[in-house]
Amino acid sequence: MSDSPVDDRPAARVVCVDGRGGILLLRWRDSVSGQVFWEPPGGGIDPGETPFEAARRELAEETGLPARAVLERWLPVRRDFTWLGVRYVKTERFYLARFAGTPRVRPGALTAEEHGAYLGSGWFPPAELAGLTDPVQPPELAEVVSRLVLLG
């Protein structure tokens, strides 16, 4: 990874927790490396946008779920990953969103890049994250979820 360009573009993610305690993960395929992985919804913060606004926008765009579900409770999470040949080293805010049931995910505003990379979604009990066939990003997501749930 050390030969890759490094980017620290600010980003925000949303840990969605359903009524049974399941966590929403999106499944992606990196077209450069071929790696397939799971991660919470989220993405880059646009100019003039706060991290909270970005988290709400990204949730709505990537899942079709209501932006208002994102709470102003967050944790800083250190990230070091590669996407499309670019290495990202940064700290992202992970926000919490709670849902009474298990809402259906319907991505509505994916970018062209995301359309080609998106493989689906699923709701998983935290205890099952480590057992998924494809890796979860960030690797310490179960701990992040546990800490976030305690906040709100």
C-alpha positions as a printed NumPy array, in Angstrom:
array([[  0.   ,   0.   ,   0.   ],
       [  2.91 ,   2.387,   0.504],
       [  3.291,   2.989,  -3.262],
       [ -0.296,   4.24 ,  -3.62 ],
       [ -1.096,   7.955,  -3.648],
       [ -2.456,   9.023,  -0.244],
       [ -5.672,  11.024,   0.164],
       [ -7.166,  12.408,   3.365],
       [-10.504,  13.663,   1.964],
       [-12.875,  14.2  ,   4.905],
       [-15.712,  11.693,   5.112],
       [-18.541,  10.609,   7.396],
       [-20.264,   7.232,   7.863],
       [-23.489,   6.056,   9.471],
       [-23.893,   3.015,  11.701],
       [-27.54 ,   2.029,  11.21 ],
       [-29.054,  -0.135,  13.949],
       [-32.403,  -1.834,  13.358],
       [-35.04 ,  -2.84 ,  15.931],
       [-33.333,  -6.201,  16.526],
       [-29.858,  -4.719,  16.946],
       [-28.739,  -5.57 ,  13.39 ],
       [-26.186,  -3.379,  11.643],
       [-26.627,  -2.257,   8.04 ],
       [-23.656,  -2.909,   5.789],
       [-23.23 ,  -2.186,   2.099],
       [-21.226,  -4.593,  -0.064],
       [-18.788,  -3.098,  -2.577],
       [-16.319,  -4.318,  -5.185],
       [-13.225,  -2.237,  -5.926],
       [-12.837,  -2.349,  -9.73 ],
       [ -9.08 ,  -1.717,  -9.505],
       [ -8.075,  -4.321,  -6.9  ],
       [-11.074,  -6.624,  -7.266],
       [-11.467,  -6.661,  -3.484],
       [-15.019,  -7.154,  -2.18 ],
       [-15.879,  -5.824,   1.286],
       [-18.689,  -4.637,   3.571],
       [-18.898,  -1.204,   5.21 ],
       [-21.474,   1.18 ,   6.694],
       [-23.031,   3.786,   4.394],
       [-21.104,   7.014,   4.023],
       [-18.676,   8.967,   1.946],
       [-16.926,  12.222,   1.299],
       [-17.896,  15.563,   2.772],
       [-18.686,  18.119,   0.074],
       [-17.317,  21.695,   0.271],
       [-19.433,  23.807,   2.624],
       [-21.053,  20.734,   4.179],
       [-20.689,  19.723,   7.821],
       [-19.829,  16.107,   8.674],
       [-23.363,  15.671,  10.084],
       [-24.949,  17.   ,   6.877],
       [-22.709,  14.702,   4.814],
       [-23.683,  11.673,   6.92 ],
       [-27.377,  12.425,   6.408],
       [-26.944,  13.019,   2.658],
       [-24.877,   9.886,   2.158],
       [-27.39 ,   7.748,   4.074],
       [-30.249,   8.954,   1.871],
       [-28.262,   8.606,  -1.369],
       [-26.775,   5.174,  -0.716],
       [-29.712,   3.514,   1.046],
       [-32.888,   5.502,   0.431],
       [-33.376,   5.588,   4.215],
       [-34.534,   8.843,   5.831],
       [-31.721,  11.296,   6.564],
       [-33.497,  12.419,   9.74 ],
       [-32.673,   9.037,  11.32 ],
       [-29.024,  10.099,  11.715],
       [-28.435,  11.336,  15.246],
       [-25.829,  13.878,  16.305],
       [-23.907,  11.15 ,  18.142],
       [-20.575,  10.182,  16.647],
       [-17.178,   8.676,  17.269],
       [-13.898,   9.404,  15.477],
       [-12.619,   6.297,  13.688],
       [ -9.124,   6.074,  12.23 ],
       [ -9.172,   4.625,   8.702],
       [ -6.416,   3.306,   6.45 ],
       [ -7.76 ,   1.682,   3.288],
       [ -7.345,   1.659,  -0.485],
       [-10.155,   2.367,  -2.948],
       [ -9.697,   2.513,  -6.735],
       [ -5.917,   2.626,  -6.387],
       [ -5.898,   5.515,  -3.904],
       [ -4.853,   4.983,  -0.302],
       [ -6.959,   6.88 ,   2.247],
       [ -5.456,   7.613,   5.643],
       [ -7.741,   9.718,   7.809],
       [-10.152,   9.91 ,  10.711],
       [-13.846,   9.706,   9.835],
       [-16.858,  10.513,  11.989],
       [-19.145,   7.51 ,  12.436],
       [-22.683,   8.646,  13.304],
       [-25.526,   6.592,  14.768],
       [-28.966,   6.042,  13.175],
       [-31.682,   3.93 ,  14.808],
       [-34.707,   2.283,  13.187],
       [-37.694,   0.674,  14.925],
       [-37.934,  -2.189,  12.42 ],
       [-35.657,  -3.39 ,   9.641],
       [-36.172,  -0.967,   6.772],
       [-35.678,  -1.991,   3.168],
       [-32.597,  -0.508,   1.528],
       [-33.174,   1.117,  -1.866],
       [-30.188,   3.078,  -3.139],
       [-31.544,   6.063,  -4.971],
       [-28.736,   8.405,  -5.857],
       [-25.573,   6.383,  -6.375],
       [-22.843,   7.967,  -8.472],
       [-21.77 ,   6.228, -11.699],
       [-18.715,   4.903,  -9.834],
       [-20.909,   3.567,  -7.016],
       [-23.367,   1.914,  -9.446],
       [-20.511,  -0.143, -10.858],
       [-19.196,  -1.071,  -7.413],
       [-22.381,  -1.673,  -5.395],
       [-23.169,  -5.361,  -4.802],
       [-26.008,  -5.11 ,  -2.274],
       [-26.701,  -4.705,   1.406],
       [-27.594,  -6.642,   4.508],
       [-28.514,  -6.276,   8.163],
       [-26.223,  -8.297,  10.447],
       [-26.089,  -8.922,  14.206],
       [-22.811,  -7.444,  15.53 ],
       [-21.659, -10.892,  16.66 ],
       [-21.769, -12.09 ,  13.023],
       [-19.579,  -9.329,  11.548],
       [-16.34 , -11.22 ,  12.113],
       [-17.758, -14.306,  10.387],
       [-18.719, -12.679,   7.087],
       [-16.978, -14.18 ,   4.052],
       [-15.858, -10.77 ,   2.782],
       [-13.948,  -8.428,   5.112],
       [-15.68 ,  -5.66 ,   7.039],
       [-14.292,  -2.127,   6.927],
       [-13.134,  -0.857,   9.257],
       [-11.969,  -4.139,  10.807],
       [-12.86 ,  -2.889,  14.312],
       [-16.465,  -2.055,  13.324],
       [-18.02 ,  -4.287,  16.032],
       [-16.213,  -2.248,  18.7  ],
       [-17.269,   1.036,  17.039],
       [-20.898,  -0.164,  17.014],
       [-20.731,  -1.125,  20.689],
       [-19.316,   2.264,  21.671],
       [-21.809,   4.2  ,  19.493],
       [-24.817,   2.321,  20.861],
       [-23.742,   3.273,  24.39 ],
       [-23.86 ,   6.948,  23.33 ],
       [-27.408,   6.85 ,  22.186]])
